[in-house]
Amino acid sequence: MQLAMRGPLRTEFLNEVSRILMEFSGCDSVEMWLKERGRYYRGEVNRSKKPRFRFEMMPTEEEEGRILPRVEDKDLLGRLCRDIMLRRTDAFLPFLTPAGGFLTGDISSTLQQVFDNEVKTEDSGRFLQAGQFSSLAVIPISMEAENIGLLQLKSKTSDFLSRNDVEFYESLIQTLVSALIHRRTQVELRERIKELTCMYGIAKLVEGSGLTLSEIVQGIVELLPPAWVYPDVASARIILDGNSFVTDRFRESDYRQVADLMVEGEKRGTVEVNYSEDKPELDEGPFLLEERRLIDTIAREVALIVERKHTEGEKARLQEQLRHADRLATIGQLSAGVAHELNEPIGSILGFAQLIEKNPRLPEQVEQDAVKIKKASLHAREVIKKLMLFARQTPPQKIRVDLNQIVDEGLYFLESRCAKEGIRVERKLAGSLPKIHADPAQMTQVLVNVVVNAIQAMPGGGKLTIQTRASKKTVSLAIKDTGAGMDEKIKKQVFLPFFTTKDIGHGTGLGLAVVHGIVTSHRGSIDVRSALGKGTTFEVSLPIAEARGGKE
């Protein structure tokens, strides 16, 4: 009972109890069979200079709906022990006690008598290490009217045990059963505390202050070894999306317990606990059944954490999109007001500059200044047009349009500039391209704005490729340059209004914002593929026009 209070594992308990009984009884061997959780275990201690303990899980078979230990036909002692456990022995045999125990001072002859000369006498001692034992007592271990095991006391001395000895050990069985129950309770309590400590630690990590997913998973890995039966030789690993999170002492091992990490029905990795050395058989190899449930629970918790982090990321992304849309709406309203306010004075400046130019007696310097004023006014008016487009103040005039024709006409004005910059233009236009429903002027502006950006990205010359193609539902325009390219940070901002990487005075930051607005208003999409030093590709996809004509 003192031993049971410590709550040792099954192996240690059977070992220590067998040694206590062997020393107390003076026998040469003590063996116990024990049924726990539907399995049978066998532990045996033999007296020698260094007492040796043998522990194993017994093979089982099902009979009449019950799980029973399986023994070989020639193993007469094994068959006898099984019959005693199942209460199948003849109660009138002189070797049996009223409580169902068994006693003999001459094992070989008794076994031969019990089994009616079924086998030769020399075979009867095979299980008993070539007949080295003579005396034997077999005492059932009973709990709630069911035999759950048995105790064997063996001696090399003939007639070593008396009936009084057997009756004493039969009375001792109830104390042993109480100790078994108490030991199991202590073990289960200790393991529950370890499991709850582990789960509490995981909960604290999840509720921690702003930890990343990687930090949380690494923290969970560190919590696993102390929750297992043998923490001194335990290590852990969690694999998530190809990334490995391990404890300091982790190494591959044959002694491991693994659970799949399933996120939304998809396997994303595993949770694993390893032992660095062999340990006695428990419920699942050297692991407890509770540890199987624990590792499965931890795998589910990690999956929930991954899902929660993904949801939080999506929420942050959607909030950023909402803020971005709100900024665009505010800028659009501001742009519309500014454009209307500037249109009239810009028109007046342009008109007066043109009047000045018509004066035939202008000094050369004044004439040059008038040209500059007119040029600046035209530039300002173009910026206002872009602002109006961005603010959706200029209604589109949509008709059925051939995108190849838009490319040919737009490049007509740009090819000379490309030639001056040392840029070679290559056209890859698909034949018989389906028409789209679009505003030709706005489509030309999309082409011109993206091509001008590409030209500016290749100050030292390069190659500009314009390609059109069609799928079942869309027509695409791809504009590819061999310029400097962009990193991910810039790629995410290229369509923001007033965002530019150009020097002050060389860009308004509205060109690609206007392109995005035009494409979106045409129910299309625009994709950017770019890498530093490898150029950039803008691909615009627009829906094919339905079989109808006219304007919208």
LUMFI-288113 format. One record per residue (C-alpha): x negated, y, z negated; residue number from 1. Coordinates in steps of 0.02 Angstrom, whole numbers, plus 32768, in hexadecimal, padded with zeros to 4 digits. Example, Ala and Ser with C-alpha at 12.3 -4.5 7.8 and 13.67 -1.06 7.14 Angstrom:
residues 2
u=7D99 v=7F1F w=7E7A seq=1
u=7D54 v=7FCB w=7E9B seq=2
END
This chain:
residues 552
u=8000 v=8000 w=8000 seq=1
u=7F6F v=8075 w=7FDE seq=2
u=7F2C v=804D w=808B seq=3
u=7FD8 v=8070 w=80D8 seq=4
u=7FDE v=811A w=8082 seq=5
u=7F4A v=8151 w=80EE seq=6
u=7FAC v=8128 w=818C seq=7
u=7F23 v=80C9 w=81EA seq=8
u=7F41 v=8091 w=829D seq=9
u=7F82 v=7FE1 w=82BA seq=10
u=7ED7 v=7F98 w=82E1 seq=11
u=7E83 v=7FDE w=8246 seq=12
u=7F16 v=7FAC w=81D8 seq=13
u=7F18 v=7EF7 w=8213 seq=14
u=7E5B v=7EED w=8200 seq=15
u=7E58 v=7F32 w=814F seq=16
u=7EEF v=7ECD w=8113 seq=17
u=7EA5 v=7E2D w=815B seq=18
u=7DFF v=7E4E w=8102 seq=19
u=7E58 v=7E70 w=805D seq=20
u=7EB9 v=7DCC w=806C seq=21
u=7E1F v=7D6B w=80A1 seq=22
u=7DBC v=7DA7 w=800A seq=23
u=7E4D v=7D8B w=7F93 seq=24
u=7E7B v=7CDE w=7FD4 seq=25
u=7DCB v=7C9F w=7FF1 seq=26
u=7DFE v=7C5D w=809C seq=27
u=7D87 v=7C58 w=812F seq=28
u=7DFE v=7CAD w=81A9 seq=29
u=7E9A v=7D1A w=81A0 seq=30
u=7F04 v=7D38 w=823A seq=31
u=7FA1 v=7DA1 w=8250 seq=32
u=801F v=7DAB w=82DC seq=33
u=8088 v=7E48 w=82DC seq=34
u=8115 v=7E88 w=834A seq=35
u=8121 v=7F44 w=8362 seq=36
u=8181 v=7FA4 w=83E8 seq=37
u=81AA v=7F08 w=844A seq=38
u=80F5 v=7ECB w=8452 seq=39
u=8093 v=7E49 w=83F1 seq=40
u=7FE6 v=7E69 w=83A9 seq=41
u=7F6C v=7DEE w=835E seq=42
u=7EE0 v=7E17 w=82E5 seq=43
u=7E66 v=7D9B w=8297 seq=44
u=7DD7 v=7DAA w=821B seq=45
u=7D57 v=7D1C w=8209 seq=46
u=7CE4 v=7D08 w=8176 seq=47
u=7C2C v=7D12 w=81A5 seq=48
u=7B93 v=7D75 w=8171 seq=49
u=7BE5 v=7E07 w=81CB seq=50
u=7CA2 v=7DEC w=81CC seq=51
u=7CE1 v=7DFE w=827E seq=52
u=7D8C v=7E42 w=82AC seq=53
u=7DE1 v=7E10 w=834E seq=54
u=7E77 v=7E75 w=838B seq=55
u=7EDE v=7E5C w=8429 seq=56
u=7F87 v=7E78 w=8475 seq=57
u=7FDB v=7DD0 w=848E seq=58
u=8029 v=7D9F w=8534 seq=59
u=80E6 v=7D98 w=852A seq=60
u=8178 v=7D4A w=8584 seq=61
u=8234 v=7D5F w=8580 seq=62
u=82A1 v=7CD3 w=853D seq=63
u=835B v=7CDE w=8519 seq=64
u=8353 v=7D9C w=8527 seq=65
u=82C4 v=7DA9 w=84A9 seq=66
u=820D v=7DD9 w=84C0 seq=67
u=81A0 v=7D4E w=8478 seq=68
u=80E6 v=7D2D w=846D seq=69
u=80AE v=7CB6 w=84F7 seq=70
u=803D v=7C23 w=84C8 seq=71
u=7FEE v=7B98 w=852F seq=72
u=803D v=7AEB w=852B seq=73
u=7F9B v=7A9D w=84E9 seq=74
u=7F8C v=7B20 w=8460 seq=75
u=7FE5 v=7AB9 w=83DA seq=76
u=7FC3 v=7B33 w=834E seq=77
u=8003 v=7BC3 w=83B9 seq=78
u=80A2 v=7B61 w=83E1 seq=79
u=80B9 v=7B38 w=8329 seq=80
u=80A4 v=7BEE w=82F6 seq=81
u=8122 v=7C26 w=8379 seq=82
u=81A0 v=7BA3 w=833F seq=83
u=8189 v=7BDE w=828B seq=84
u=81A9 v=7C93 w=82C1 seq=85
u=8246 v=7C5E w=831F seq=86
u=827C v=7BE8 w=8291 seq=87
u=827F v=7B53 w=8306 seq=88
u=8220 v=7ADB w=8295 seq=89
u=8271 v=7A44 w=8243 seq=90
u=829E v=7A7B w=8193 seq=91
u=8287 v=79C9 w=8153 seq=92
u=81CF v=79C0 w=8182 seq=93
u=8164 v=79AE w=80E5 seq=94
u=80EF v=7A38 w=8121 seq=95
u=8174 v=7AC1 w=8116 seq=96
u=81A4 v=7B2B w=8080 seq=97
u=8258 v=7B5F w=8056 seq=98
u=822E v=7C11 w=8090 seq=99
u=81F8 v=7BD2 w=813C seq=100
u=813C v=7BCE w=811E seq=101
u=80C4 v=7B44 w=8152 seq=102
u=8036 v=7AF0 w=80F3 seq=103
u=7FBA v=7A66 w=811D seq=104
u=7F13 v=7A2D w=80DA seq=105
u=7EE9 v=79CD w=817B seq=106
u=7F13 v=7A32 w=8216 seq=107
u=7EEA v=79B3 w=829E seq=108
u=7F50 v=7923 w=8259 seq=109
u=7FE1 v=7993 w=8229 seq=110
u=7FED v=79E1 w=82D6 seq=111
u=7FE9 v=7935 w=8324 seq=112
u=8075 v=78FE w=82B1 seq=113
u=80DF v=799B w=82D1 seq=114
u=80D3 v=7987 w=838C seq=115
u=80ED v=78C9 w=8388 seq=116
u=8044 v=7897 w=83D3 seq=117
u=8065 v=7908 w=846A seq=118
u=7FAB v=7921 w=8486 seq=119
u=7F0D v=78CC w=8451 seq=120
u=7ECC v=78F1 w=83A4 seq=121
u=7E2C v=7941 w=83E6 seq=122
u=7E94 v=79C3 w=8448 seq=123
u=7EF2 v=7A02 w=83B1 seq=124
u=7E60 v=7A68 w=836F seq=125
u=7E35 v=7AC8 w=840C seq=126
u=7E87 v=7B6A w=83D5 seq=127
u=7E35 v=7B57 w=8329 seq=128
u=7D85 v=7B6E w=836A seq=129
u=7D61 v=7AB5 w=838A seq=130
u=7DBA v=7A7E w=82EB seq=131
u=7D4B v=7ADB w=8271 seq=132
u=7DE0 v=7AFF w=81FD seq=133
u=7E38 v=7A7B w=8196 seq=134
u=7EB6 v=7AD7 w=8127 seq=135
u=7F3D v=7B49 w=816D seq=136
u=7FCD v=7BAF w=8129 seq=137
u=8046 v=7C0A w=819F seq=138
u=80BC v=7C86 w=814E seq=139
u=8142 v=7CE6 w=81B0 seq=140
u=814A v=7DA3 w=81A2 seq=141
u=8201 v=7DD1 w=819C seq=142
u=8258 v=7E7A w=81AA seq=143
u=8316 v=7E90 w=81A9 seq=144
u=8336 v=7DD5 w=81BE seq=145
u=82C3 v=7DCA w=8256 seq=146
u=8216 v=7D7E w=8259 seq=147
u=81A5 v=7E05 w=82A3 seq=148
u=8100 v=7DAC w=828B seq=149
u=80A1 v=7D30 w=8221 seq=150
u=800A v=7D1D w=81B0 seq=151
u=7F8E v=7C8E w=81C6 seq=152
u=7F13 v=7C5D w=813D seq=153
u=7E8D v=7BE1 w=8175 seq=154
u=7E03 v=7B87 w=8118 seq=155
u=7D7B v=7B0D w=8149 seq=156
u=7D9C v=7AAF w=80A7 seq=157
u=7E20 v=7A28 w=80A7 seq=158
u=7EB8 v=7A43 w=8035 seq=159
u=7E76 v=7AF1 w=800A seq=160
u=7F22 v=7B40 w=7FF1 seq=161
u=7FAE v=7B02 w=7F7F seq=162
u=806B v=7B1A w=7F8D seq=163
u=8061 v=7B96 w=7EFE seq=164
u=7FE2 v=7BFA w=7F64 seq=165
u=8058 v=7BFD w=7FF9 seq=166
u=80EB v=7C31 w=7F8C seq=167
u=8081 v=7CC1 w=7F47 seq=168
u=8055 v=7CFE w=7FF5 seq=169
u=810B v=7CED w=802A seq=170
u=813A v=7D62 w=7F9B seq=171
u=80AE v=7DD7 w=7FD1 seq=172
u=80F9 v=7DE8 w=8080 seq=173
u=817E v=7E65 w=8046 seq=174
u=80F4 v=7ED7 w=8005 seq=175
u=809B v=7EC3 w=80AC seq=176
u=813C v=7EEF w=810B seq=177
u=8154 v=7F8A w=809E seq=178
u=80A0 v=7FBB w=80C3 seq=179
u=80BD v=7FA1 w=817E seq=180
u=8156 v=8013 w=817A seq=181
u=80FC v=8096 w=8112 seq=182
u=8061 v=8091 w=8183 seq=183
u=80CC v=80A7 w=821F seq=184
u=8127 v=813A w=81CE seq=185
u=8083 v=818D w=819F seq=186
u=803B v=8176 w=824E seq=187
u=80D8 v=81B7 w=82A2 seq=188
u=80DE v=824D w=822D seq=189
u=8027 v=8276 w=824D seq=190
u=803D v=8265 w=830A seq=191
u=80DB v=82D1 w=8308 seq=192
u=807C v=8359 w=82AA seq=193
u=7FF0 v=8353 w=832C seq=194
u=806D v=8359 w=83BB seq=195
u=80CD v=83EB w=836E seq=196
u=8029 v=8447 w=834F seq=197
u=7FFB v=842F w=8405 seq=198
u=80A6 v=846B w=8445 seq=199
u=80A3 v=84FF w=83CD seq=200
u=7FF8 v=852F w=840E seq=201
u=803A v=8528 w=84C1 seq=202
u=80CE v=8597 w=8490 seq=203
u=8058 v=8616 w=8442 seq=204
u=7FED v=8618 w=84E0 seq=205
u=8085 v=8637 w=854F seq=206
u=80C2 v=86C4 w=84E0 seq=207
u=8012 v=870D w=84D5 seq=208
u=7FE2 v=87BC w=850A seq=209
u=7FD4 v=87C1 w=85C6 seq=210
u=7F72 v=8721 w=85E5 seq=211
u=7F5C v=86E9 w=8698 seq=212
u=7F99 v=863E w=86D1 seq=213
u=7EE5 v=85FE w=86D6 seq=214
u=7EC6 v=8638 w=8624 seq=215
u=7F66 v=85E5 w=85E7 seq=216
u=7F3D v=853E w=863D seq=217
u=7E8B v=8540 w=85F8 seq=218
u=7ED2 v=8562 w=854A seq=219
u=7F4A v=84CE w=855B seq=220
u=7EBA v=845A w=858D seq=221
u=7E5E v=8486 w=84ED seq=222
u=7EF8 v=8459 w=8486 seq=223
u=7F08 v=83A7 w=84CA seq=224
u=7E7A v=8340 w=847B seq=225
u=7EAA v=8367 w=83C5 seq=226
u=7F5B v=8327 w=83E8 seq=227
u=7F1F v=8277 w=8415 seq=228
u=7EF5 v=81E6 w=83A1 seq=229
u=7E39 v=81EC w=83BE seq=230
u=7E0E v=82A6 w=83CE seq=231
u=7D54 v=8287 w=83B4 seq=232
u=7D44 v=822A w=845A seq=233
u=7DD2 v=8283 w=84B6 seq=234
u=7DC1 v=8303 w=8541 seq=235
u=7E42 v=8350 w=85B5 seq=236
u=7E58 v=8394 w=8664 seq=237
u=7EE6 v=83ED w=86BF seq=238
u=7EDE v=83F8 w=877D seq=239
u=7F51 v=847E w=87C6 seq=240
u=7F53 v=84A8 w=887F seq=241
u=7EA4 v=8460 w=8895 seq=242
u=7E5B v=84C3 w=8802 seq=243
u=7E15 v=845D w=8771 seq=244
u=7E22 v=8495 w=86BB seq=245
u=7DBE v=8427 w=8642 seq=246
u=7D81 v=841C w=8590 seq=247
u=7CC7 v=842D w=856E seq=248
u=7CA6 v=8373 w=8559 seq=249
u=7D12 v=8338 w=85E9 seq=250
u=7CD4 v=82A9 w=8656 seq=251
u=7D28 v=8228 w=86C4 seq=252
u=7D5C v=8189 w=8668 seq=253
u=7DBB v=80E7 w=8681 seq=254
u=7E16 v=8106 w=85DD seq=255
u=7E8F v=818F w=860D seq=256
u=7F44 v=81C4 w=8604 seq=257
u=7F89 v=822C w=8694 seq=258
u=802B v=8289 w=86BB seq=259
u=8059 v=82D8 w=8761 seq=260
u=8075 v=8393 w=8763 seq=261
u=8116 v=83AD w=87C8 seq=262
u=814B v=845F w=87F3 seq=263
u=81F5 v=846E w=8847 seq=264
u=81ED v=83B9 w=8880 seq=265
u=813C v=83CA w=88C8 seq=266
u=80A1 v=837B w=887C seq=267
u=8027 v=8409 w=8859 seq=268
u=7FA9 v=83AC w=87ED seq=269
u=7F92 v=833F w=8752 seq=270
u=7F7C v=8347 w=8695 seq=271
u=7EFC v=82CA w=8656 seq=272
u=7EB3 v=8292 w=85AE seq=273
u=7E18 v=8221 w=85AE seq=274
u=7DBD v=81BB w=852C seq=275
u=7D00 v=81B1 w=8540 seq=276
u=7CFA v=8102 w=84F4 seq=277
u=7D67 v=8067 w=84E9 seq=278
u=7DE7 v=8062 w=845D seq=279
u=7E5C v=7FD7 w=841F seq=280
u=7EFB v=7FB2 w=847E seq=281
u=7F92 v=8016 w=8443 seq=282
u=8031 v=8035 w=84A8 seq=283
u=7FE7 v=8070 w=854E seq=284
u=7F34 v=8033 w=8550 seq=285
u=7EE0 v=8092 w=84C1 seq=286
u=7F6E v=8112 w=84BF seq=287
u=800E v=811D w=845B seq=288
u=80BC v=8121 w=84A6 seq=289
u=80D3 v=81CB w=8452 seq=290
u=803A v=820A w=84AD seq=291
u=8089 v=81D7 w=8553 seq=292
u=8123 v=823C w=8525 seq=293
u=80B5 v=82CD w=84ED seq=294
u=804C v=82D5 w=858C seq=295
u=80EA v=82CC w=85F6 seq=296
u=8135 v=835B w=8590 seq=297
u=8096 v=83C2 w=85A3 seq=298
u=8099 v=83A5 w=8660 seq=299
u=814C v=83E5 w=8665 seq=300
u=811D v=847C w=85FB seq=301
u=808C v=84A8 w=866E seq=302
u=8100 v=8499 w=8704 seq=303
u=817D v=850F w=86B1 seq=304
u=80F0 v=858A w=868B seq=305
u=80BA v=8585 w=8742 seq=306
u=816D v=85A3 w=877B seq=307
u=8182 v=8631 w=86FE seq=308
u=80E0 v=8685 w=8736 seq=309
u=8116 v=8674 w=87EC seq=310
u=81BF v=86C2 w=87C1 seq=311
u=8169 v=8750 w=8765 seq=312
u=80F8 v=876E w=87FC seq=313
u=818E v=876F w=8871 seq=314
u=81E8 v=87E8 w=87FD seq=315
u=8152 v=885D w=87FB seq=316
u=8144 v=8853 w=88B8 seq=317
u=81FD v=887A w=88CF seq=318
u=81F1 v=890B w=8855 seq=319
u=815E v=8950 w=88B7 seq=320
u=81C1 v=893F w=8958 seq=321
u=8251 v=899B w=8906 seq=322
u=81DE v=8A27 w=88CD seq=323
u=8191 v=8A2B w=897B seq=324
u=823E v=8A38 w=89CB seq=325
u=826B v=8AC2 w=8951 seq=326
u=81CC v=8B21 w=897E seq=327
u=81F3 v=8B0D w=8A36 seq=328
u=82A3 v=8B50 w=8A1D seq=329
u=8261 v=8BE6 w=89BC seq=330
u=81DA v=8C0A w=8A3E seq=331
u=825B v=8BF7 w=8AC8 seq=332
u=82CD v=8C78 w=8A7A seq=333
u=823A v=8CED w=8A5E seq=334
u=81FB v=8CD1 w=8B10 seq=335
u=82A4 v=8CFB w=8B5C seq=336
u=82AF v=8D9E w=8AFC seq=337
u=81FC v=8DD0 w=8B24 seq=338
u=8212 v=8DA5 w=8BDC seq=339
u=82AE v=8E0F w=8BEC seq=340
u=825C v=8EA1 w=8B94 seq=341
u=81BE v=8E99 w=8C01 seq=342
u=8210 v=8E7B w=8CA9 seq=343
u=824A v=8F2F w=8CC1 seq=344
u=81A6 v=8F8A w=8C94 seq=345
u=813F v=8F0C w=8CF7 seq=346
u=81B0 v=8F28 w=8D8D seq=347
u=8199 v=8FE4 w=8D7C seq=348
u=80DC v=8FD7 w=8D6E seq=349
u=80D7 v=8F67 w=8E09 seq=350
u=8147 v=8FE0 w=8E6B seq=351
u=80E0 v=907A w=8E40 seq=352
u=803E v=901E w=8E6C seq=353
u=8085 v=8FF2 w=8F17 seq=354
u=80BA v=90A9 w=8F30 seq=355
u=800C v=90E4 w=8F04 seq=356
u=7FC2 v=906B w=8F85 seq=357
u=802C v=90BB w=900F seq=358
u=7FD9 v=9166 w=8FF6 seq=359
u=7F5E v=9178 w=908A seq=360
u=7EEF v=91F7 w=9033 seq=361
u=7EC2 v=9190 w=8F9B seq=362
u=7E0D v=918F w=8F61 seq=363
u=7DBC v=90E5 w=8F73 seq=364
u=7DAC v=90CD w=8EB7 seq=365
u=7E64 v=90F6 w=8E99 seq=366
u=7E96 v=907D w=8F23 seq=367
u=7E30 v=8FF3 w=8ED3 seq=368
u=7E7F v=9018 w=8E2A seq=369
u=7F2D v=9011 w=8E77 seq=370
u=7F06 v=8F65 w=8EBE seq=371
u=7ECF v=8F2C w=8E11 seq=372
u=7F6E v=8F71 w=8DC3 seq=373
u=7FD9 v=8F17 w=8E44 seq=374
u=7F78 v=8E74 w=8E2B seq=375
u=7F89 v=8E7F w=8D6F seq=376
u=8043 v=8EA5 w=8D7E seq=377
u=805E v=8E0E w=8DEE seq=378
u=8001 v=8DA2 w=8D72 seq=379
u=806B v=8DE6 w=8CE4 seq=380
u=810A v=8DC6 w=8D46 seq=381
u=80D1 v=8D11 w=8D65 seq=382
u=80B7 v=8CFA w=8CAA seq=383
u=8166 v=8D3D w=8C8C seq=384
u=81AC v=8CC2 w=8D0B seq=385
u=8159 v=8C34 w=8CAC seq=386
u=81A0 v=8C76 w=8C0A seq=387
u=824D v=8C7C w=8C5A seq=388
u=823A v=8BC9 w=8C97 seq=389
u=81FD v=8B90 w=8BED seq=390
u=8291 v=8BE7 w=8B99 seq=391
u=8308 v=8B97 w=8C18 seq=392
u=8340 v=8C43 w=8C53 seq=393
u=832A v=8C17 w=8D0C seq=394
u=83AC v=8B96 w=8D44 seq=395
u=8368 v=8B0C w=8DB6 seq=396
u=83AE v=8AF4 w=8E66 seq=397
u=83AC v=8A37 w=8E7E seq=398
u=83B8 v=89E3 w=8F28 seq=399
u=837D v=893F w=8F73 seq=400
u=82C0 v=8953 w=8F84 seq=401
u=8234 v=88EF w=8FD4 seq=402
u=81A5 v=88F0 w=8F57 seq=403
u=8125 v=88CF w=8FE0 seq=404
u=815C v=8970 w=9036 seq=405
u=8148 v=89D0 w=8F92 seq=406
u=8095 v=898C w=8F86 seq=407
u=806A v=89BB w=903A seq=408
u=80AD v=8A6C w=9029 seq=409
u=8062 v=8A89 w=8F7E seq=410
u=7FB5 v=8A4B w=8FAE seq=411
u=7FB7 v=8ABB w=9047 seq=412
u=7F92 v=8B50 w=8FD6 seq=413
u=7F19 v=8AF4 w=8F63 seq=414
u=7EA7 v=8A91 w=8FD5 seq=415
u=7E40 v=8B29 w=9005 seq=416
u=7E21 v=8B4E w=8F4D seq=417
u=7DF0 v=8A98 w=8F31 seq=418
u=7D74 v=8AA3 w=8FC1 seq=419
u=7D23 v=8B3F w=8F76 seq=420
u=7D11 v=8AE6 w=8ECE seq=421
u=7CC0 v=8A4D w=8F1E seq=422
u=7D57 v=89DF w=8EFB seq=423
u=7D89 v=8957 w=8F76 seq=424
u=7E45 v=893A w=8F83 seq=425
u=7E85 v=888A w=8FA5 seq=426
u=7F3D v=886A w=8FCB seq=427
u=7F8F v=87C1 w=8FAD seq=428
u=8043 v=87E2 w=8FDB seq=429
u=80BC v=8751 w=8FE3 seq=430
u=811B v=873D w=9086 seq=431
u=81DA v=8747 w=908B seq=432
u=81E1 v=8792 w=8FDC seq=433
u=8293 v=8799 w=8F94 seq=434
u=82D2 v=884A w=8F77 seq=435
u=82EB v=8898 w=8ECE seq=436
u=836C v=8916 w=8E91 seq=437
u=8302 v=89AE w=8E62 seq=438
u=82E0 v=8A69 w=8E74 seq=439
u=8259 v=8A77 w=8EFD seq=440
u=820F v=8B16 w=8EB4 seq=441
u=81FF v=8AC9 w=8E08 seq=442
u=81B4 v=8A28 w=8E4D seq=443
u=8134 v=8A92 w=8EAD seq=444
u=810D v=8AEC w=8E0A seq=445
u=80F1 v=8A44 w=8DB3 seq=446
u=8077 v=8A10 w=8E3C seq=447
u=801C v=8AB8 w=8E40 seq=448
u=800B v=8AC8 w=8D82 seq=449
u=7FC4 v=8A18 w=8D6D seq=450
u=7F4F v=8A28 w=8E03 seq=451
u=7F0E v=8AD1 w=8DC7 seq=452
u=7EEB v=8A82 w=8D1D seq=453
u=7E8D v=89F5 w=8D75 seq=454
u=7E26 v=8A71 w=8DDC seq=455
u=7DF7 v=8AD0 w=8D3E seq=456
u=7DC2 v=8A2B w=8CED seq=457
u=7D43 v=8A0D w=8D7B seq=458
u=7CD7 v=8AAC w=8D80 seq=459
u=7C49 v=8A4B w=8DCE seq=460
u=7CB3 v=89F8 w=8E53 seq=461
u=7CFE v=894A w=8E58 seq=462
u=7D8D v=88E8 w=8EA1 seq=463
u=7E48 v=890D w=8E97 seq=464
u=7EBE v=887E w=8EBF seq=465
u=7F77 v=889E w=8EE1 seq=466
u=7FE1 v=8800 w=8EE6 seq=467
u=809B v=87DE w=8EFA seq=468
u=80F4 v=8738 w=8EE4 seq=469
u=81A0 v=86F5 w=8EC1 seq=470
u=81ED v=866F w=8E52 seq=471
u=82A0 v=8632 w=8E4B seq=472
u=82DF v=86C9 w=8DEA seq=473
u=8258 v=874F w=8DEF seq=474
u=81E0 v=87AE w=8E60 seq=475
u=8136 v=87D9 w=8E16 seq=476
u=80B6 v=8861 w=8E39 seq=477
u=8007 v=883E w=8DF2 seq=478
u=7F81 v=88C7 w=8DF2 seq=479
u=7ED5 v=8886 w=8DC2 seq=480
u=7E33 v=88E8 w=8DAC seq=481
u=7D81 v=88B7 w=8D85 seq=482
u=7D66 v=8945 w=8D0A seq=483
u=7D2E v=894E w=8C56 seq=484
u=7DC8 v=88F6 w=8C10 seq=485
u=7E18 v=890F w=8B65 seq=486
u=7E0E v=88BE w=8ABA seq=487
u=7EA8 v=887D w=8A5F seq=488
u=7EBC v=891C w=89F9 seq=489
u=7EC8 v=898C w=8A93 seq=490
u=7F37 v=890E w=8AEF seq=491
u=7FB9 v=891D w=8A66 seq=492
u=7FC1 v=89DB w=8A7A seq=493
u=7FB6 v=89F8 w=8B37 seq=494
u=8071 v=8A18 w=8B49 seq=495
u=807D v=8A8F w=8AB4 seq=496
u=80A7 v=8B42 w=8AE9 seq=497
u=8013 v=8BBA w=8AE3 seq=498
u=7F98 v=8B2C w=8AC0 seq=499
u=7EFD v=8B3E w=8B2D seq=500
u=7E48 v=8B08 w=8B2B seq=501
u=7E17 v=8B93 w=8BA2 seq=502
u=7DBF v=8C34 w=8B70 seq=503
u=7E25 v=8CCE w=8B47 seq=504
u=7E66 v=8D1F w=8BE5 seq=505
u=7E57 v=8C7F w=8C4C seq=506
u=7EF9 v=8C28 w=8C1A seq=507
u=7FA3 v=8C48 w=8BCD seq=508
u=7FC3 v=8B9A w=8B87 seq=509
u=806B v=8B95 w=8BDF seq=510
u=8042 v=8B35 w=8C7E seq=511
u=8056 v=8A83 w=8C3B seq=512
u=80DF v=8AB7 w=8BC3 seq=513
u=8142 v=8AF4 w=8C5A seq=514
u=811A v=8A51 w=8CB6 seq=515
u=815B v=89EC w=8C23 seq=516
u=81F8 v=8A56 w=8C1C seq=517
u=821B v=8A43 w=8CD6 seq=518
u=81FF v=8987 w=8CD6 seq=519
u=826E v=8970 w=8C3C seq=520
u=82F9 v=89DA w=8C8A seq=521
u=82F3 v=8964 w=8D20 seq=522
u=830C v=88CD w=8CAC seq=523
u=825B v=8895 w=8CCF seq=524
u=81C0 v=886D w=8C68 seq=525
u=8109 v=889D w=8C6F seq=526
u=807A v=882F w=8C34 seq=527
u=7FC6 v=8864 w=8C13 seq=528
u=7F33 v=87EC w=8C1B seq=529
u=7E89 v=8835 w=8BF3 seq=530
u=7DE1 v=8810 w=8BA4 seq=531
u=7D4B v=887F w=8B86 seq=532
u=7CD6 v=887B w=8C1B seq=533
u=7D4C v=880E w=8C82 seq=534
u=7DCB v=888A w=8CC5 seq=535
u=7E86 v=889E w=8CAF seq=536
u=7F23 v=885D w=8D03 seq=537
u=7FCE v=88B1 w=8CF6 seq=538
u=805B v=8843 w=8D33 seq=539
u=8109 v=888A w=8D4C seq=540
u=819B v=8810 w=8D5E seq=541
u=8244 v=884C w=8D9F seq=542
u=82E6 v=87EC w=8DBD seq=543
u=8313 v=87C1 w=8E70 seq=544
u=83A5 v=8828 w=8EB1 seq=545
u=844C v=87D1 w=8EBA seq=546
u=84A0 v=87C4 w=8F65 seq=547
u=84EE v=8871 w=8F62 seq=548
u=84C2 v=8919 w=8FAE seq=549
u=84D5 v=89D0 w=8F89 seq=550
u=84A0 v=8A3C w=8EF7 seq=551
u=84C5 v=8A30 w=8E3F seq=552
END
